Amino acid sequence: MADVLMFHHALGPNEGLRAFADELRAAGHTVHTPDLFEGRTFETIDEGVAYARDTGWGEILGRGERAAEALPKGLVYAGFSLGVLPAQMLAQTRAGAKGALLFYSCVPASEFGEWPAGLPAQIHGADADPIFMDEGDVDAARELVEHEQQVELFLYPGDQHYFADSSLPSYDAAATRLLTERVLEFLERVG
């Protein structure tokens, strides 16, 4: 079974994140869900991103690093949208990473150095999501897939950014079922 460190999106640690983490736990995995926003939640992506910007991206990444410090090194790092930043950073820079799960976002590997040789990852996004498709995320994901054999990109039909968050109107149950199947298979493989 895998040990997963999972970071929330810009709305904060909401019910949808907890439900997804619980689904992974029900399959036997250990899932840690730290709060990068120190108890704050937001109604919109813009509000959450503004909070992160005002707090400082360095501090948000630092909170992610501090959350990892007390945990073993053999983790799978997972992040949803804004949470991809600390997840991807830790997957690329913290020794012993077993994998990365990047939901709705991906940054160029060069942001954090080089992609570690042999590190498996899955990147999940909606094929008509204007954030994922138009802001460079899908391009970064495709570049990783092109250069790293063990990195997979999965696109789902739809235009919603947070399509796998069951607590939001953007939730797509069918896409989430497929995403969850793929994630559980990945965790079984790397765990």
Buried (B, 14 or more C-beta within 10 A) or exposed (E): EBBBBBBBBBBBBBEBBBBBBEBBEEBEBBBBBBBBBEEBBBEEBEBBBEBBEEBEEEEBBBBBEEBBEEBEEBBBBBBBBBBBBBBBBBBBEBEEBBBBBBBBBBBBBEEBEEBBEEBBBBBBBBEBBEBBBEEBBBEBBBBBBEEBEBBBBBBBEBBBBBBBBBBBEBBBEEBBEBBBEBBBEBBEEBB
